Amino acid sequence: MDGPWVNLAEQLGADLHLDLAGPGSRRAVLIRALREAIRTQRFPPGTKLPPYRSVAADLGLARNTVADAYAELVAEGWLMAKQGSGTRVAERAEPLAIATTTLTSAVAARPLIHDLRQGLPDASAFPRSAWLAAARRAITQAPNEAFGPGDPRGRIELRVALTEYLARARGVRTSPDRIVICSGFAHALRVLFPAVLRGPVAVESYQLAFHRLILAAAGVATVALPLDEEGAQVAGLTDRPDVSTVLLTPAHQFPLGGPLAAHRRAAVVDRARAGGGLLIEDDYDGEFRYDRQPVGAVQGLDPDHVLYIGSVSKSLSPALRLGWMVLPERLVDAALGAKGQREAWAGVTDQLTLAELITSGDYDRHIRRTRQRYRRRRDHLVQSLAERVPHVVPAGIAAGLHTVLRLPAGTEDAALDAATRAGIELDGLAAFRHPDAGVGPAADGLVVGYAAPPDLGYRGAVDALCTTLASVR
Amino acid sequence: MDGPWVNLAEQLGADLHLDLAGPGSRRAVLIRALREAIRTQRFPPGTKLPPYRSVAADLGLARNTVADAYAELVAEGWLMAKQGSGTRVAERAEPLAIATTTLTSAVAARPLIHDLRQGLPDASAFPRSAWLAAARRAITQAPNEAFGPGDPRGRIELRVALTEYLARARGVRTSPDRIVICSGFAHALRVLFPAVLRGPVAVESYQLAFHRLILAAAGVATVALPLDEEGAQVAGLTDRPDVSTVLLTPAHQFPLGGPLAAHRRAAVVDRARAGGGLLIEDDYDGEFRYDRQPVGAVQGLDPDHVLYIGSVSKSLSPALRLGWMVLPERLVDAALGAKGQREAWAGVTDQLTLAELITSGDYDRHIRRTRQRYRRRRDHLVQSLAERVPHVVPAGIAAGLHTVLRLPAGTEDAALDAATRAGIELDGLAAFRHPDAGVGPAADGLVVGYAAPPDLGYRGAVDALCTTLASVR
């Protein structure tokens, strides 16, 4: 069985090519074809499969598609992967019964071709080399106690690096002992409510629904603030003295896109100061601004009345689960107590590596590079829309990794249906609307993330989007 | 200011050596001396400090002690560290006010010399090279989608590797899609209660208090099971049909040390089967068994009625925050729902790296090596006790990273006080006793972890412990 590998393209060629041209994800088709060939013993146990790259070349597939298909079949027990000796059909040809059904249905449920979901950076842009180089330096140099039980605030190296970085890049004023490392924004909300802060909380009338759901699960009611071209209308809170906490995305309103106007930034801070309140600042994509200097964090205006939360989910990868809270001093102990000394927070290796990545300047270089890349993508999207569907005007394009396409009233559902048929995954504006929000000027629309597809797939995705939009005008 | 560094030993020598000989941690003394020298401008802004190793050599300190002191002072703003150009006194000689007070008190509160706490592996044994090599292979080879939003169950590579490893090393029978990656045991408990499982839960009458506290915070009552030399007396549950879930440490009762007897393993599974119940198996140190083959997991007896939880907290480091639940199929979806798709779980780089570490065999090699090391430590402890305090008999020494030293009735508090005076940190048995537990045969005792100190410090720690025990007899 150690001979040359079976030639997939030859063995499955005709059928497979035919299938790959049809509907459904190419990965799912490949998995199905391979599984069938193994089950029917067309590929008997021990058969050596070709490496990803040759299958990819033979069948005209992305290498990752083949890699994913192999991984799935390894997980299901059909294939065995062994370092150095490639991938083979499993010797016991009897796959794990449970795995097969579950994973098959998971695959079948994902006929996704064009990923235009908001909130995701380009996974292929993760700076693997820089990350590994930083990890090598950081892990080699770390003191032994780094691998001990650890500081519940997070590694001192990372908190020091963030203090300097956030001051420089985002205008955040803090010190390392007011930073608490967490897994990201959702984790921060769960830590803070209800143990540290109480509701009701004022939120923007358009926001990520799962933030509201986390608050609701903690028994915290939300009050929707109307939005206009200057951002959230915080003045509306004058008759709500019971609302002491406000949760905003001041640098780049999510999802509508504008920055909070300067006088409103001042107003929300003044209100917090006067009433002992707090602004929770969700700085989810503050690094990605295309028109001018980044809009600084509101936190810099008053570190004692703003709780700033950021993460690497947009700048590096959401899969790192690495974020930070910058807390007013009076809340630090309560937040640490609520978080728990042994509870989930980021692993020490990632913390040390990010600290080194920041200190070495590689983090800045990566952000500059991806900012340029996303800017080019944004420009291509804006230009394509102008040429092919000029009635669709993108909004909120000065920053971030997404844009909002306003649609004629009543057409959002039809546009989403058409997108789904075209294999495009994205969300409509309705998905972000607070249940108490009046249906405002931005009532119908699509939220288009332009960062997620790999470079090779991006133009095709925009093309499919334009075709779809033209069909529902 | 780019000249040679200030010679610390010369400048601070006499005072410092004097102080270092006195009470309190050496790190705290060094920090205090350095801070004083900077504050009084004896070391003016820009002064270059010598590298760790030369300070360590000059002053007779561990290199990590010096590194920690530098890191603390960087955090406080007294020093600046810059890659490649060493550590200097900060240019703006005005340190961060908040940092100073907080960190100073944190340092003052830690005059720890001998760390004999249970539950901690030797932080200096973390396999940095093997980890970095695995990280390089894993991160280089990972498909792009690894850096996308991710699978809430955790990376498929890790779940596949764990399926194979847990079967081989612990007798666990599962498939990758019944594994959910989490941050460790505490995280698993928080995910499971109250969303997936209901109380009351039967627990061992000696256990980690924070497990009980997590359950209590979730509104879950616990019922204490008495312990004898065969482990938890599960038969006592016959008159408690309301208790359907049992939480045990079957491989190595924590903290008393014995394995659960075979007939009791069978009984707890039979009970779960008969009543639709569940055993939660906390396999916290199953890899470390010294007398014979590891005691296999109870999960292997009935994967549908045992929920198995493990982690790398003992085998690699608690700072990785990396663990796994092996779930009965019927609970998988509920656990994933409770965990949340965006909530804290381990970062993808650690997941991929651990998968590669396991697949390559380096994880097994590391465990074999540390097992030998801990076994030697255990032997040294047992022998020292026999020679110097023969009336103190260690229990539960066939496995794990700790032992229990039974003490004459009524002497635990005095022993703990004496240990604190001798600079030894450890816990008494009372800290692990369930409030409803009858005070049994093991009423007074110390729980001695023998893994935490670095190799160089271990013999001194055992020596101090023996001296302390001799003084309280």
Contacts between the chains, C-beta under 8 A, distances in Angstrom:
chain1	res1	chain2	res2	distance
A	64	B	143	4.5
A	64	B	144	5.2
A	64	B	145	6.5
A	67	B	143	4.6
A	68	B	143	5.8
A	68	B	145	6.6
A	71	B	143	7.3
A	71	B	156	5.4
A	71	B	157	6.9
A	71	B	160	7.9
A	72	B	156	7.2
A	74	B	156	7.9
A	74	B	160	5.9
A	75	B	156	5.0
A	75	B	159	7.1
A	75	B	160	5.4
A	75	B	176	4.7
A	75	B	177	7.2
A	77	B	175	7.4
A	83	B	359	6.1
A	83	B	360	6.2
A	96	B	175	4.3
A	96	B	176	8.0
A	98	B	175	5.1
A	98	B	177	6.4
A	98	B	178	6.8
A	98	B	329	6.0
A	99	B	175	4.6
A	99	B	176	6.2
A	99	B	177	5.2
A	102	B	177	4.7
A	103	B	177	6.2
A	120	B	148	6.4
A	120	B	149	6.0
A	123	B	144	4.6
A	123	B	145	5.8
A	123	B	146	7.3
A	123	B	147	4.1
A	123	B	148	4.0
A	124	B	144	4.3
A	124	B	147	7.7
A	126	B	144	7.7
A	126	B	147	4.0
A	128	B	139	5.4
A	128	B	140	6.4
A	131	B	139	6.7
A	131	B	349	7.4
A	132	B	135	6.6
A	132	B	136	5.6
A	132	B	139	5.7
A	132	B	140	7.4
A	135	B	132	6.6
A	135	B	135	5.9
A	135	B	349	7.7
A	136	B	132	5.6
A	136	B	136	7.9
A	139	B	128	5.4
A	139	B	131	6.8
A	139	B	132	5.8
A	140	B	128	6.4
A	140	B	132	7.4
A	143	B	64	4.5
A	143	B	67	4.6
A	143	B	68	5.8
A	143	B	71	7.3
A	144	B	64	5.3
A	144	B	123	4.6
A	144	B	124	4.3
A	144	B	126	7.7
A	144	B	454	6.4
A	145	B	64	6.5
A	145	B	68	6.6
A	145	B	123	5.8
A	146	B	123	7.3
A	146	B	319	6.4
A	147	B	123	4.1
A	147	B	124	7.7
A	147	B	126	4.0
A	147	B	316	7.9
A	147	B	317	4.1
A	147	B	319	5.4
A	148	B	120	6.4
A	148	B	123	4.1
A	148	B	317	7.6
A	148	B	318	7.4
A	148	B	319	6.6
A	148	B	452	7.5
A	149	B	120	6.0
A	149	B	318	5.3
A	149	B	319	7.0
A	150	B	318	6.9
A	150	B	319	4.5
A	156	B	71	5.3
A	156	B	72	7.2
A	156	B	74	7.9
A	156	B	75	5.0
A	157	B	71	6.9
A	159	B	75	7.1
A	160	B	71	7.9
A	160	B	74	5.8
A	160	B	75	5.4
A	175	B	77	7.4
A	175	B	96	4.2
A	175	B	98	5.2
A	175	B	99	4.6
A	176	B	75	4.7
A	176	B	96	7.9
A	176	B	99	6.2
A	177	B	75	7.2
A	177	B	98	6.3
A	177	B	99	5.2
A	177	B	102	4.7
A	177	B	103	6.3
A	178	B	98	6.8
A	182	B	344	7.6
A	183	B	343	7.2
A	183	B	344	3.7
A	183	B	345	7.6
A	184	B	342	7.0
A	184	B	344	7.6
A	186	B	340	6.8
A	186	B	342	4.7
A	186	B	343	5.7
A	187	B	343	6.3
A	187	B	344	4.6
A	190	B	343	7.2
A	210	B	342	6.5
A	316	B	147	7.9
A	317	B	147	4.0
A	317	B	148	7.6
A	317	B	348	7.0
A	318	B	148	7.3
A	318	B	149	5.2
A	318	B	150	6.9
A	318	B	342	7.8
A	319	B	146	6.5
A	319	B	147	5.4
A	319	B	148	6.6
A	319	B	149	7.0
A	319	B	150	4.5
A	319	B	347	6.9
A	319	B	348	3.7
A	320	B	347	4.7
A	320	B	348	6.5
A	320	B	349	6.8
A	321	B	344	6.2
A	321	B	345	6.2
A	321	B	346	7.0
A	321	B	347	4.9
A	321	B	348	7.9
A	322	B	347	6.4
A	329	B	98	6.0
A	340	B	186	6.9
A	342	B	184	6.9
A	342	B	186	4.7
A	342	B	210	6.5
A	342	B	318	7.8
A	343	B	183	7.1
A	343	B	186	5.7
A	343	B	187	6.3
A	343	B	190	7.1
A	343	B	344	7.8
A	344	B	182	7.5
A	344	B	183	3.6
A	344	B	184	7.6
A	344	B	187	4.6
A	344	B	321	6.3
A	344	B	343	7.8
A	344	B	344	3.5
A	344	B	345	7.1
A	345	B	183	7.6
A	345	B	321	6.3
A	345	B	344	7.1
A	346	B	321	7.0
A	346	B	347	6.2
A	347	B	319	6.9
A	347	B	320	4.7
A	347	B	321	4.9
A	347	B	322	6.4
A	347	B	346	6.2
A	347	B	347	5.4
A	347	B	350	4.7
A	348	B	317	7.0
A	348	B	319	3.7
A	348	B	320	6.4
A	348	B	321	7.9
A	349	B	131	7.4
A	349	B	135	7.7
A	349	B	320	6.8
A	349	B	349	7.0
A	349	B	350	6.0
A	349	B	353	7.7
A	350	B	347	4.7
A	350	B	349	6.0
A	350	B	350	6.8
A	353	B	349	7.7
A	359	B	83	6.0
A	360	B	83	6.1
A	452	B	148	7.4
A	454	B	144	6.4
